[in-house]
């Protein structure tokens, strides 16, 4: 099962992707708790694409692919922005960062999904790929 | 996001419901806290009992509000956290920053 969406770069668009993902997850028997954490990761990835990738220019489109194969969920989010170096993202839990108002989105994605990868696209833009094995379990400690 | 504001003694209680997420509730939260600080309130209690979801922008606004309050000599405390919001505060270690209470009575006492 899979869904592909092309979204305007408006924060309201995130709701559209959330509804599509909920439908996919419910259709695969995923419970409310697990849905919540996966939706949080999706929300952060799309919000980053809109805010940082496209600087909230609505006419720029964000492509979102949602796919379930057996018990494996895969999500990709593609923007057309300049990209960034994920290796220099600071840990928001460090004492010097904990009171900063931003810088937790990628931390959430990494926390709530099994694998998160960032790739610069040859033609420009950044693709975020996230995956998670679907099974009810607590979030990572 | 919806809000209800109530003053109990000198404690301003802001009860929120809905989502605190990017582009919507996050901005409203900032305005609510700033308005309370501008009005001279120094004891602000955020009741999150009706919040169904909070993203990193929402958490960021809570942190910014905490800092704004502290810089003005005011206090911001939290009450009625759902398990998911509590989990978020645990994984981000912000649970070590905020004073968190189980109910409003305890929280109001906690300001004294």
gemmi code that builds the backbone of each chain (N, CA, C; Angstrom):
import gemmi

chains = {
    "A": [
        ("UNK", (0.848, -1.189, 0.000), (0.000, 0.000, 0.000), (0.881, 1.236, 0.000)),
        ("UNK", (0.530, 2.220, -0.823), (1.335, 3.426, -0.845), (0.498, 4.627, -1.248)),
        ("UNK", (0.981, 5.790, -0.873), (0.322, 7.057, -1.204), (1.414, 8.051, -1.574)),
        ("UNK", (1.191, 8.807, -2.638), (2.096, 9.897, -2.991), (1.309, 11.204, -2.991)),
        ("UNK", (1.879, 12.223, -2.335), (1.211, 13.514, -2.230), (2.140, 14.614, -2.730)),
        ("UNK", (1.562, 15.610, -3.371), (2.307, 16.823, -3.718), (1.614, 17.981, -3.003)),
        ("UNK", (2.328, 18.559, -2.046), (1.701, 19.521, -1.139), (2.237, 20.924, -1.358)),
        ("UNK", (1.363, 21.912, -1.258), (1.820, 23.304, -1.225), (2.603, 23.537, 0.065)),
        ("UNK", (3.547, 24.465, 0.006), (4.371, 24.743, 1.190), (3.641, 25.664, 2.159)),
        ("UNK", (2.558, 25.164, 2.696), (1.802, 25.842, 3.760), (1.718, 24.859, 4.919)),
        ("UNK", (1.759, 25.372, 6.142), (1.713, 24.474, 7.291), (0.391, 23.711, 7.356)),
        ("UNK", (-0.666, 24.296, 6.780), (-1.954, 23.593, 6.746), (-1.850, 22.297, 5.941)),
        ("UNK", (-0.896, 22.239, 5.021), (-0.735, 21.035, 4.191), (-0.353, 19.815, 5.029)),
        ("UNK", (0.265, 20.065, 6.166), (0.706, 18.949, 7.011), (-0.489, 18.089, 7.409)),
        ("UNK", (-1.642, 18.741, 7.621), (-2.840, 17.992, 8.026), (-3.253, 17.005, 6.945)),
        ("UNK", (-3.081, 17.400, 5.690), (-3.452, 16.514, 4.576), (-2.594, 15.247, 4.624)),
        ("UNK", (-1.295, 15.439, 4.815), (-0.392, 14.284, 4.880), (-0.693, 13.430, 6.109)),
        ("UNK", (-1.020, 14.088, 7.218), (-1.350, 13.336, 8.434), (-2.560, 12.439, 8.214)),
        ("UNK", (-3.588, 12.997, 7.562), (-4.796, 12.189, 7.330), (-4.490, 10.998, 6.437)),
        ("UNK", (-3.671, 11.219, 5.415), (-3.305, 10.111, 4.516), (-2.538, 9.040, 5.274)),
        ("UNK", (-1.637, 9.464, 6.144), (-0.843, 8.492, 6.899), (-1.710, 7.739, 7.915)),
        ("UNK", (-2.628, 8.444, 8.555), (-3.530, 7.770, 9.503), (-4.321, 6.686, 8.777)),
        ("UNK", (-4.855, 7.025, 7.592), (-5.617, 6.031, 6.823), (-4.760, 4.801, 6.541)),
        ("UNK", (-3.507, 5.052, 6.161), (-2.600, 3.945, 5.837), (-2.304, 3.104, 7.082)),
        ("UNK", (-2.066, 3.775, 8.190), (-1.704, 3.061, 9.415), (-2.902, 2.295, 9.979)),
        ("UNK", (-4.067, 2.936, 9.978), (-5.272, 2.251, 10.477), (-5.553, 1.027, 9.615)),
        ("UNK", (-5.376, 1.191, 8.307), (-5.598, 0.075, 7.386), (-4.655, -1.083, 7.631)),
        ("UNK", (-3.528, -0.796, 8.300), (-2.562, -1.853, 8.610), (-2.584, -2.221, 10.091)),
        ("UNK", (-3.638, -1.801, 10.778), (-3.840, -2.251, 12.158), (-2.931, -1.600, 13.177)),
        ("UNK", (-2.373, -0.440, 12.853), (-1.469, 0.235, 13.801), (-2.300, 0.976, 14.853)),
        ("UNK", (-1.957, 0.797, 16.107), (-2.714, 1.389, 17.208), (-2.465, 2.878, 17.376)),
        ("UNK", (-3.300, 3.504, 18.230), (-3.260, 4.959, 18.408), (-1.903, 5.466, 18.890)),
        ("UNK", (-1.305, 4.778, 19.872), (-0.040, 5.255, 20.430), (1.056, 5.292, 19.375)),
        ("UNK", (1.168, 4.179, 18.634), (2.221, 4.126, 17.618), (1.947, 5.150, 16.505)),
        ("UNK", (0.677, 5.304, 16.145), (0.308, 6.320, 15.150), (0.820, 7.695, 15.588)),
        ("UNK", (0.641, 8.004, 16.855), (0.977, 9.339, 17.365), (2.449, 9.673, 17.122)),
        ("UNK", (3.333, 8.722, 17.455), (4.759, 9.004, 17.322), (5.191, 9.068, 15.871)),
        ("UNK", (4.591, 8.218, 15.037), (4.919, 8.254, 13.605), (4.435, 9.566, 12.987)),
        ("UNK", (3.228, 9.985, 13.364), (2.695, 11.256, 12.853), (3.565, 12.424, 13.283)),
        ("UNK", (4.103, 12.350, 14.495), (4.995, 13.415, 14.967), (6.228, 13.512, 14.069)),
        ("UNK", (6.812, 12.360, 13.728), (7.992, 12.359, 12.848), (7.642, 12.922, 11.475)),
        ("UNK", (6.501, 12.497, 10.917), (6.078, 13.004, 9.606), (5.891, 14.523, 9.650)),
        ("UNK", (5.210, 15.002, 10.686), (4.940, 16.432, 10.845), (6.245, 17.234, 10.847)),
        ("UNK", (7.237, 16.724, 11.579), (8.505, 17.454, 11.671), (9.221, 17.495, 10.325)),
        ("UNK", (9.180, 16.382, 9.591), (9.874, 16.333, 8.302), (9.239, 17.315, 7.315)),
        ("UNK", (7.914, 17.355, 7.273), (7.249, 18.263, 6.335), (7.414, 19.714, 6.791)),
        ("UNK", (7.325, 19.956, 8.087), (7.509, 21.322, 8.598), (8.897, 21.847, 8.241)),
        ("UNK", (9.917, 20.998, 8.354), (11.277, 21.406, 7.986), (11.361, 21.749, 6.497)),
        ("UNK", (10.710, 20.913, 5.664), (10.735, 21.165, 4.211), (10.084, 22.510, 3.899)),
        ("UNK", (8.964, 22.800, 4.550), (8.238, 24.051, 4.290), (9.015, 25.247, 4.830)),
        ("UNK", (9.464, 25.160, 6.070), (10.099, 26.321, 6.718), (11.521, 26.536, 6.230)),
        ("UNK", (12.327, 25.481, 6.280), (13.747, 25.657, 5.953), (14.032, 25.398, 4.473)),
        ("UNK", (13.394, 24.375, 3.910), (13.647, 24.046, 2.506), (13.071, 25.090, 1.566)),
        ("UNK", (11.816, 25.458, 1.797), (11.121, 26.353, 0.862), (10.868, 27.737, 1.426)),
        ("UNK", (11.331, 27.996, 2.631), (11.151, 29.313, 3.269), (9.707, 29.799, 3.152)),
        ("UNK", (8.792, 28.852, 3.317), (7.340, 29.114, 3.358), (6.802, 29.746, 2.075)),
        ("UNK", (7.467, 29.474, 0.939), (6.930, 29.935, -0.340), (5.928, 28.893, -0.820)),
        ("UNK", (4.657, 29.239, -0.729), (3.587, 28.260, -0.922), (3.642, 27.562, -2.272)),
        ("UNK", (4.123, 28.271, -3.293), (4.095, 27.682, -4.638), (5.098, 26.546, -4.794)),
        ("UNK", (6.071, 26.441, -3.896), (7.017, 25.321, -3.952), (6.322, 24.070, -3.411)),
        ("UNK", (6.452, 22.966, -4.120), (5.725, 21.773, -3.675), (6.638, 20.816, -2.903)),
        ("UNK", (6.052, 20.198, -1.905), (6.734, 19.165, -1.112), (6.145, 17.823, -1.533)),
        ("UNK", (7.012, 16.897, -1.939), (6.505, 15.572, -2.322), (6.664, 14.615, -1.147)),
        ("UNK", (5.585, 13.936, -0.845), (5.578, 13.003, 0.281), (5.158, 11.634, -0.223)),
        ("UNK", (5.967, 10.622, 0.048), (5.627, 9.234, -0.268), (5.468, 8.465, 1.022)),
        ("UNK", (4.358, 7.766, 1.145), (4.064, 6.939, 2.314), (3.847, 5.522, 1.811)),
        ("UNK", (4.555, 4.578, 2.405), (4.497, 3.223, 1.850), (4.560, 2.204, 2.982)),
        ("UNK", (3.718, 1.189, 2.894), (3.789, 0.074, 3.839), (3.976, -1.218, 3.055)),
        ("UNK", (5.069, -1.925, 3.388), (5.315, -3.258, 2.847), (5.419, -4.209, 4.014)),
        ("UNK", (4.475, -5.157, 4.084), (4.419, -6.063, 5.237), (4.363, -5.221, 6.502)),
        ("UNK", (5.354, -5.356, 7.408), (5.297, -4.567, 8.648), (6.275, -3.395, 8.613)),
        ("UNK", (6.720, -2.995, 7.431), (7.705, -1.921, 7.315), (7.068, -0.662, 6.738)),
        ("UNK", (7.146, 0.421, 7.486), (6.659, 1.718, 7.004), (7.838, 2.529, 6.485)),
        ("UNK", (7.671, 3.081, 5.272), (8.695, 3.967, 4.714), (8.048, 5.300, 4.362)),
        ("UNK", (8.728, 6.380, 4.730), (8.248, 7.730, 4.440), (9.387, 8.494, 3.780)),
        ("UNK", (9.098, 9.155, 2.669), (10.088, 10.088, 2.119), (9.436, 11.443, 1.952)),
        ("UNK", (10.223, 12.480, 2.222), (9.763, 13.863, 2.067), (10.828, 14.590, 1.247)),
        ("UNK", (10.413, 15.133, 0.104), (11.362, 15.781, -0.811), (11.033, 17.265, -0.947)),
        ("UNK", (12.054, 18.091, -0.716), (11.869, 19.529, -0.973), (12.875, 19.978, -2.025)),
        ("UNK", (12.837, 21.264, -2.360), (13.732, 21.800, -3.389), (14.674, 22.844, -2.799)),
        ("UNK", (14.907, 22.752, -1.514), (15.732, 23.752, -0.840), (17.220, 23.493, -0.999)),
        ("UNK", (18.008, 24.301, -0.290), (19.462, 24.236, -0.407), (20.074, 23.095, 0.399)),
        ("UNK", (19.288, 22.496, 1.267), (19.810, 21.395, 2.058), (20.624, 21.857, 3.251)),
        ("UNK", (21.107, 20.882, 4.012), (21.868, 21.194, 5.225), (22.710, 19.979, 5.563)),
        ("UNK", (23.620, 20.159, 6.510), (24.478, 19.052, 6.927), (23.912, 18.465, 8.226)),
        ("UNK", (23.278, 17.292, 8.150), (22.638, 16.742, 9.353), (23.636, 16.354, 10.436)),
        ("UNK", (24.916, 16.210, 10.062), (25.899, 15.790, 11.061), (26.236, 16.910, 12.040)),
        ("UNK", (25.852, 18.146, 11.712), (26.196, 19.264, 12.609), (24.983, 19.715, 13.431)),
        ("UNK", (23.895, 18.940, 13.374), (22.722, 19.296, 14.178), (23.051, 19.017, 15.650)),
        ("UNK", (22.989, 20.039, 16.506), (23.356, 19.815, 17.915), (22.291, 19.025, 18.666)),
        ("UNK", (22.716, 18.392, 19.747), (21.787, 17.631, 20.583), (20.986, 18.622, 21.436)),
        ("UNK", (19.655, 18.654, 21.251), (18.861, 19.648, 22.004), (18.816, 19.382, 23.502)),
        ("UNK", (19.316, 18.214, 23.928), (19.299, 17.903, 25.361), (20.523, 18.442, 26.085)),
        ("UNK", (21.541, 18.860, 25.313), (22.749, 19.391, 25.949), (22.428, 20.667, 26.724)),
        ("UNK", (23.180, 20.892, 27.785), (22.890, 22.020, 28.673), (22.844, 23.348, 27.923)),
        ("UNK", (23.739, 23.496, 26.927), (23.784, 24.784, 26.217), (22.639, 24.941, 25.214)),
        ("UNK", (21.904, 23.842, 24.960), (20.824, 23.899, 23.968), (19.433, 23.744, 24.558)),
        ("UNK", (19.356, 23.279, 25.791), (18.054, 22.822, 26.289), (17.036, 23.959, 26.373)),
        ("UNK", (17.494, 25.198, 26.515), (16.537, 26.313, 26.575), (16.404, 27.041, 25.236)),
        ("UNK", (16.941, 26.437, 24.184), (16.744, 27.039, 22.862), (15.342, 26.693, 22.359)),
        ("UNK", (14.668, 27.649, 21.722), (13.295, 27.386, 21.293), (13.196, 26.521, 20.038)),
        ("UNK", (14.318, 26.278, 19.354), (14.228, 25.475, 18.130), (15.323, 24.404, 18.150)),
        ("UNK", (15.302, 23.530, 17.128), (16.349, 22.520, 17.004), (15.967, 21.145, 17.527)),
        ("UNK", (14.647, 20.878, 17.663), (14.223, 19.564, 18.168), (13.564, 18.693, 17.105)),
        ("UNK", (13.284, 19.249, 15.928), (12.532, 18.500, 14.915), (13.235, 17.241, 14.449)),
        ("UNK", (14.506, 17.371, 14.092), (15.253, 16.189, 13.612), (15.473, 15.205, 14.757)),
        ("UNK", (15.664, 15.736, 15.951), (15.775, 14.868, 17.134), (14.516, 14.015, 17.284)),
        ("UNK", (13.337, 14.619, 17.112), (12.080, 13.862, 17.192), (12.044, 12.767, 16.119)),
        ("UNK", (12.421, 13.141, 14.890), (12.356, 12.169, 13.790), (13.238, 10.971, 14.104)),
        ("UNK", (14.441, 11.251, 14.584), (15.367, 10.155, 14.885), (14.888, 9.330, 16.076)),
        ("UNK", (14.195, 9.973, 16.989), (13.738, 9.292, 18.188), (12.563, 8.356, 17.906)),
        ("UNK", (11.674, 8.791, 17.013), (10.418, 8.072, 16.837), (10.408, 7.127, 15.637)),
        ("UNK", (11.448, 7.192, 14.804), (11.552, 6.262, 13.682), (12.798, 5.405, 13.882)),
        ("UNK", (12.842, 4.261, 13.186), (14.001, 3.373, 13.335), (15.217, 3.926, 12.589)),
        ("UNK", (14.986, 4.396, 11.385), (16.080, 4.923, 10.566), (15.646, 6.244, 9.934)),
        ("UNK", (16.568, 7.202, 9.932), (16.316, 8.496, 9.282), (17.571, 8.844, 8.496)),
        ("UNK", (17.387, 9.146, 7.210), (18.535, 9.516, 6.375), (18.195, 10.769, 5.575)),
        ("UNK", (19.220, 11.590, 5.342), (19.054, 12.822, 4.572), (19.960, 12.726, 3.358)),
        ("UNK", (19.414, 13.050, 2.210), (20.214, 12.951, 0.988), (19.995, 14.187, 0.130)),
        ("UNK", (21.117, 14.766, -0.332), (21.014, 15.877, -1.290), (20.675, 15.291, -2.644)),
        ("UNK", (19.664, 15.800, -3.297), (19.272, 15.305, -4.609), (20.156, 15.921, -5.691)),
        ("UNK", (20.490, 15.135, -6.730), (21.386, 15.647, -7.782), (20.873, 16.936, -8.420)),
        ("UNK", (19.571, 17.046, -8.603), (19.022, 18.248, -9.241), (18.723, 19.366, -8.260)),
        ("UNK", (19.116, 19.188, -7.012), (18.815, 20.178, -5.967), (17.711, 19.679, -5.064)),
        ("UNK", (17.745, 20.119, -3.849), (16.729, 19.696, -2.885), (17.244, 18.640, -1.934)),
        ("UNK", (16.440, 18.354, -0.945), (16.796, 17.382, 0.082), (15.699, 16.344, 0.200)),
        ("UNK", (16.110, 15.070, 0.248), (15.145, 14.005, 0.493), (15.404, 13.417, 1.879)),
        ("UNK", (14.351, 13.407, 2.684), (14.405, 12.762, 3.989), (13.728, 11.407, 3.845)),
        ("UNK", (14.433, 10.354, 4.219), (13.862, 8.998, 4.179), (13.808, 8.475, 5.607)),
        ("UNK", (12.622, 8.019, 6.006), (12.443, 7.494, 7.362), (11.759, 6.142, 7.261)),
        ("UNK", (12.128, 5.234, 8.143), (11.451, 3.936, 8.151), (11.249, 3.480, 9.591)),
        ("UNK", (10.274, 2.617, 9.740), (9.989, 2.071, 11.063), (9.269, 0.751, 10.882)),
        ("UNK", (9.675, -0.236, 11.668), (8.937, -1.494, 11.697), (7.681, -1.291, 12.528)),
        ("UNK", (6.558, -1.670, 11.973), (5.278, -1.412, 12.628), (4.962, -2.500, 13.639)),
        ("UNK", (5.035, -2.124, 14.887), (4.661, -3.028, 15.967), (4.483, -2.189, 17.214)),
        ("UNK", (3.461, -2.476, 17.973), (3.210, -1.684, 19.171), (4.363, -1.825, 20.145)),
        ("UNK", (4.933, -0.707, 20.568), (6.055, -0.717, 21.510), (6.244, 0.687, 22.044)),
        ("UNK", (6.918, 0.820, 23.178), (7.150, 2.163, 23.709), (8.191, 2.895, 22.884)),
        ("UNK", (8.226, 4.234, 23.035), (9.255, 5.002, 22.347), (10.611, 4.677, 22.950)),
        ("UNK", (11.675, 4.937, 22.158), (13.028, 4.607, 22.597), (13.414, 5.393, 23.841)),
        ("UNK", (14.072, 4.740, 24.759), (14.550, 5.435, 25.976), (15.785, 6.239, 25.648)),
    ],
    "B": [
        ("UNK", (-6.256, 25.507, 18.237), (-6.120, 25.480, 19.690), (-7.123, 26.452, 20.320)),
        ("UNK", (-7.711, 26.077, 21.430), (-8.627, 26.946, 22.167), (-8.066, 27.181, 23.563)),
        ("UNK", (-8.462, 28.300, 24.137), (-7.947, 28.612, 25.459), (-9.045, 29.107, 26.386)),
        ("UNK", (-8.843, 28.898, 27.663), (-9.735, 29.432, 28.687), (-8.830, 30.031, 29.761)),
        ("UNK", (-9.127, 31.253, 30.172), (-8.260, 31.949, 31.129), (-9.030, 32.216, 32.416)),
        ("UNK", (-8.369, 31.915, 33.513), (-9.015, 32.075, 34.822), (-7.935, 32.551, 35.799)),
        ("UNK", (-8.297, 33.490, 36.664), (-7.362, 33.936, 37.695), (-7.798, 33.379, 39.042)),
        ("UNK", (-6.907, 32.641, 39.693), (-7.169, 32.106, 41.034), (-6.180, 32.785, 41.977)),
        ("UNK", (-6.700, 33.733, 42.770), (-5.786, 34.547, 43.559), (-4.885, 35.316, 42.602)),
        ("UNK", (-3.578, 35.230, 42.810), (-2.660, 35.930, 41.905), (-2.063, 34.998, 40.847)),
        ("UNK", (-2.670, 33.815, 40.707), (-2.182, 32.865, 39.691), (-3.081, 32.930, 38.459)),
        ("UNK", (-2.491, 33.186, 37.322), (-3.239, 33.148, 36.060), (-3.172, 31.736, 35.497)),
        ("UNK", (-4.347, 31.135, 35.318), (-4.405, 29.779, 34.786), (-4.876, 29.852, 33.336)),
        ("UNK", (-4.037, 29.363, 32.432), (-4.392, 29.327, 31.008), (-4.599, 27.855, 30.639)),
        ("UNK", (-5.865, 27.491, 30.394), (-6.186, 26.102, 30.038), (-6.301, 26.002, 28.525)),
        ("UNK", (-5.539, 25.072, 27.951), (-5.475, 24.941, 26.490), (-6.075, 23.623, 26.039)),
        ("UNK", (-6.665, 23.650, 24.843), (-7.151, 22.399, 24.253), (-6.876, 22.418, 22.751)),
        ("UNK", (-6.780, 21.233, 22.165), (-6.474, 21.123, 20.742), (-5.006, 20.817, 20.517)),
        ("UNK", (-4.440, 21.385, 19.455), (-3.052, 21.099, 19.091), (-2.185, 22.340, 19.258)),
        ("UNK", (-0.961, 22.128, 19.749), (0.037, 23.207, 19.745), (1.069, 22.815, 18.696)),
        ("UNK", (0.831, 23.281, 17.477), (1.675, 22.853, 16.363), (2.074, 24.045, 15.506)),
        ("UNK", (2.994, 23.792, 14.611), (3.601, 24.875, 13.826), (2.549, 25.636, 13.014)),
        ("UNK", (2.651, 26.950, 13.065), (1.784, 27.798, 12.258), (0.399, 28.010, 12.836)),
        ("UNK", (0.111, 27.423, 13.967), (-1.235, 27.573, 14.531), (-1.122, 27.789, 16.036)),
        ("UNK", (-1.204, 26.738, 16.789), (-1.194, 26.855, 18.239), (0.081, 27.437, 18.797)),
        ("UNK", (1.201, 27.249, 18.085), (2.472, 27.746, 18.638), (2.455, 29.268, 18.766)),
        ("UNK", (1.938, 29.944, 17.734), (1.876, 31.403, 17.746), (0.889, 31.871, 18.816)),
        ("UNK", (-0.245, 31.190, 18.906), (-1.264, 31.569, 19.886), (-0.724, 31.434, 21.308)),
        ("UNK", (0.039, 30.364, 21.563), (0.624, 30.161, 22.886), (1.547, 31.326, 23.241)),
        ("UNK", (2.391, 31.699, 22.277), (3.322, 32.816, 22.514), (2.554, 34.087, 22.877)),
        ("UNK", (1.478, 34.365, 22.127), (0.705, 35.579, 22.364), (0.006, 35.544, 23.727)),
        ("UNK", (-0.516, 34.383, 24.084), (-1.200, 34.257, 25.377), (-0.248, 34.533, 26.534)),
        ("UNK", (0.933, 33.955, 26.460), (1.907, 34.150, 27.537), (2.393, 35.596, 27.564)),
        ("UNK", (2.717, 36.129, 26.378), (3.198, 37.512, 26.324), (2.147, 38.485, 26.845)),
        ("UNK", (0.869, 38.260, 26.475), (-0.205, 39.142, 26.953), (-0.292, 39.096, 28.483)),
        ("UNK", (-0.159, 37.894, 29.042), (-0.241, 37.758, 30.501), (0.929, 38.470, 31.177)),
        ("UNK", (2.123, 38.321, 30.601), (3.298, 38.988, 31.170), (3.164, 40.508, 31.048)),
        ("UNK", (2.689, 40.962, 29.886), (2.504, 42.401, 29.679), (1.492, 42.968, 30.673)),
        ("UNK", (0.499, 42.148, 31.017), (-0.536, 42.596, 31.959), (-0.044, 42.561, 33.403)),
        ("UNK", (1.188, 42.099, 33.600), (1.781, 42.132, 34.925), (1.654, 40.852, 35.730)),
        ("UNK", (1.141, 39.801, 35.120), (1.031, 38.536, 35.851), (2.420, 37.914, 36.031)),
        ("UNK", (2.694, 37.464, 37.232), (4.014, 36.880, 37.514), (3.926, 35.394, 37.870)),
        ("UNK", (2.694, 34.876, 37.975), (2.501, 33.449, 38.264), (1.547, 32.906, 37.216)),
        ("UNK", (2.101, 32.159, 36.281), (1.302, 31.672, 35.149), (1.328, 30.151, 35.138)),
        ("UNK", (0.132, 29.579, 35.103), (-0.005, 28.121, 35.092), (-0.612, 27.700, 33.757)),
        ("UNK", (0.107, 26.856, 33.017), (-0.410, 26.329, 31.750), (-1.033, 24.967, 32.012)),
        ("UNK", (-2.353, 24.881, 31.806), (-3.047, 23.599, 31.956), (-3.140, 22.953, 30.579)),
        ("UNK", (-2.399, 21.850, 30.404), (-2.307, 21.204, 29.084), (-3.222, 19.987, 28.984)),
        ("UNK", (-4.192, 19.895, 29.898), (-5.043, 18.708, 29.946), (-5.815, 18.436, 28.666)),
        ("UNK", (-6.129, 19.487, 27.897), (-6.916, 19.295, 26.676), (-6.090, 19.235, 25.410)),
        ("UNK", (-4.775, 19.201, 25.558), (-3.909, 19.209, 24.371), (-3.764, 17.786, 23.808)),
        ("UNK", (-4.114, 17.644, 22.531), (-4.060, 16.319, 21.905), (-2.732, 16.067, 21.205)),
        ("UNK", (-2.028, 17.120, 20.811), (-0.735, 16.940, 20.136), (0.105, 18.194, 20.288)),
        ("UNK", (1.401, 17.981, 20.395), (2.325, 19.118, 20.456), (3.570, 18.737, 19.663)),
        ("UNK", (3.979, 19.604, 18.739), (5.160, 19.285, 17.938), (6.364, 20.067, 18.462)),
        ("UNK", (7.479, 20.013, 17.729), (8.696, 20.652, 18.235), (8.538, 22.172, 18.295)),
        ("UNK", (7.714, 22.738, 17.414), (7.471, 24.181, 17.477), (6.678, 24.536, 18.727)),
        ("UNK", (5.705, 23.690, 19.065), (4.926, 23.916, 20.282), (5.791, 23.823, 21.518)),
        ("UNK", (6.647, 22.795, 21.552), (7.571, 22.657, 22.684), (8.519, 23.863, 22.725)),
        ("UNK", (8.960, 24.298, 21.532), (9.857, 25.451, 21.457), (9.209, 26.707, 22.026)),
        ("UNK", (7.920, 26.901, 21.738), (7.223, 28.072, 22.282), (7.066, 27.970, 23.797)),
        ("UNK", (6.855, 26.757, 24.293), (6.779, 26.584, 25.750), (8.101, 26.958, 26.394)),
        ("UNK", (9.207, 26.530, 25.764), (10.535, 26.854, 26.303), (10.782, 28.364, 26.239)),
        ("UNK", (10.416, 28.976, 25.086), (10.604, 30.423, 24.941), (9.756, 31.179, 25.967)),
        ("UNK", (8.554, 30.674, 26.221), (7.668, 31.313, 27.207), (8.253, 31.199, 28.605)),
        ("UNK", (8.812, 30.033, 28.905), (9.462, 29.821, 30.201), (10.592, 30.846, 30.395)),
        ("UNK", (11.394, 31.013, 29.339), (12.528, 31.938, 29.414), (12.046, 33.383, 29.541)),
        ("UNK", (11.017, 33.740, 28.754), (10.471, 35.110, 28.829), (9.978, 35.406, 30.233)),
        ("UNK", (9.249, 34.443, 30.803), (8.715, 34.637, 32.150), (9.854, 34.812, 33.148)),
        ("UNK", (10.846, 33.928, 33.060), (11.962, 33.976, 34.005), (12.707, 35.310, 33.896)),
        ("UNK", (12.911, 35.776, 32.672), (13.624, 37.041, 32.464), (12.887, 38.237, 33.039)),
        ("UNK", (11.572, 38.097, 33.207), (10.776, 39.190, 33.779), (10.511, 38.970, 35.268)),
        ("UNK", (11.151, 37.964, 35.830), (10.929, 37.686, 37.244), (9.629, 36.970, 37.511)),
        ("UNK", (9.024, 36.395, 36.463), (7.766, 35.654, 36.606), (8.049, 34.156, 36.569)),
        ("UNK", (7.014, 33.373, 36.883), (7.154, 31.920, 36.878), (6.108, 31.313, 35.952)),
        ("UNK", (6.510, 30.266, 35.225), (5.589, 29.512, 34.378), (5.657, 28.053, 34.797)),
        ("UNK", (4.526, 27.493, 35.161), (4.479, 26.084, 35.569), (3.449, 25.346, 34.723)),
        ("UNK", (3.533, 24.018, 34.719), (2.668, 23.180, 33.878), (1.827, 22.247, 34.745)),
        ("UNK", (0.616, 21.958, 34.264), (-0.256, 21.031, 34.992), (-1.048, 20.184, 33.998)),
        ("UNK", (-1.468, 19.007, 34.471), (-2.328, 18.105, 33.700), (-1.716, 17.672, 32.377)),
        ("UNK", (-0.510, 17.167, 32.429), (0.137, 16.674, 31.218), (-0.397, 15.283, 30.867)),
        ("UNK", (-0.700, 15.096, 29.588), (-1.050, 13.746, 29.144), (0.215, 12.888, 29.171)),
        ("UNK", (0.033, 11.574, 29.045), (1.201, 10.694, 29.045), (2.131, 11.029, 27.872)),
        ("UNK", (1.541, 11.370, 26.729), (2.379, 11.647, 25.550), (3.184, 12.930, 25.739)),
        ("UNK", (2.561, 13.962, 26.296), (3.319, 15.203, 26.523), (4.386, 14.966, 27.595)),
        ("UNK", (4.037, 14.184, 28.595), (5.044, 13.830, 29.597), (6.208, 13.070, 28.949)),
        ("UNK", (5.878, 12.136, 28.044), (6.934, 11.390, 27.336), (7.841, 12.340, 26.551)),
        ("UNK", (7.217, 13.320, 25.875), (8.002, 14.285, 25.089), (8.940, 15.079, 26.007)),
        ("UNK", (8.432, 15.505, 27.149), (9.284, 16.254, 28.075), (10.399, 15.378, 28.634)),
        ("UNK", (10.098, 14.085, 28.786), (11.138, 13.166, 29.269), (12.233, 12.995, 28.221)),
        ("UNK", (11.867, 12.707, 26.974), (12.897, 12.413, 25.968), (13.719, 13.655, 25.625)),
        ("UNK", (13.107, 14.831, 25.739), (13.858, 16.059, 25.471), (14.575, 16.568, 26.724)),
        ("UNK", (14.316, 15.888, 27.839), (14.878, 16.245, 29.153), (14.395, 17.597, 29.649)),
        ("UNK", (13.332, 18.113, 29.027), (12.754, 19.377, 29.507), (11.985, 19.182, 30.804)),
        ("UNK", (11.767, 17.926, 31.169), (11.112, 17.648, 32.446), (11.966, 18.182, 33.604)),
        ("UNK", (13.274, 18.356, 33.331), (14.175, 18.896, 34.358), (14.090, 20.417, 34.437)),
        ("UNK", (13.448, 21.029, 33.437), (13.352, 22.496, 33.376), (12.045, 22.981, 33.993)),
        ("UNK", (10.938, 22.331, 33.600), (9.617, 22.797, 34.014), (9.205, 22.212, 35.364)),
        ("UNK", (8.487, 23.025, 36.132), (7.785, 22.510, 37.304), (6.461, 21.943, 36.812)),
        ("UNK", (6.206, 20.672, 37.109), (5.027, 19.981, 36.583), (4.188, 19.473, 37.753)),
        ("UNK", (2.865, 19.687, 37.655), (1.947, 19.263, 38.717), (0.835, 18.387, 38.137)),
        ("UNK", (0.244, 17.580, 39.034), (-0.807, 16.661, 38.597), (-2.177, 17.319, 38.547)),
        ("UNK", (-2.410, 18.336, 39.398), (-3.713, 19.002, 39.367), (-3.546, 20.487, 39.706)),
        ("UNK", (-4.592, 21.251, 39.395), (-4.493, 22.711, 39.528), (-4.301, 23.158, 40.969)),
        ("UNK", (-4.963, 22.474, 41.927), (-4.839, 22.885, 43.327), (-3.384, 22.805, 43.777)),
        ("UNK", (-2.748, 21.657, 43.475), (-1.339, 21.484, 43.843), (-0.470, 22.540, 43.158)),
        ("UNK", (-0.794, 22.808, 41.899), (0.018, 23.750, 41.137), (-0.089, 25.155, 41.714)),
        ("UNK", (-1.314, 25.562, 42.042), (-1.505, 26.897, 42.627), (-0.727, 27.004, 43.934)),
        ("UNK", (-0.797, 25.938, 44.763), (-0.018, 25.925, 45.999), (1.478, 26.008, 45.710)),
        ("UNK", (1.876, 25.414, 44.587), (3.292, 25.367, 44.235), (3.892, 26.731, 43.953)),
        ("UNK", (3.049, 27.730, 43.701), (3.566, 29.088, 43.460), (3.861, 29.825, 44.770)),
        ("UNK", (3.304, 29.322, 45.879), (3.414, 30.099, 47.119), (4.810, 29.988, 47.719)),
    ],
}
model = gemmi.Model(1)
for chain_id, residues in chains.items():
    chain = gemmi.Chain(chain_id)
    for i, (resn, *xyz) in enumerate(residues, 1):
        res = gemmi.Residue()
        res.name, res.seqid = resn, gemmi.SeqId(i, " ")
        for name, pos in zip(("N", "CA", "C"), xyz):
            atom = gemmi.Atom()
            atom.name, atom.element = name, gemmi.Element(name[0])
            atom.pos, atom.b_iso = gemmi.Position(*pos), 0.0
            res.add_atom(atom)
        chain.add_residue(res)
    model.add_chain(chain)
structure = gemmi.Structure()
structure.add_model(model)
structure.setup_entities()
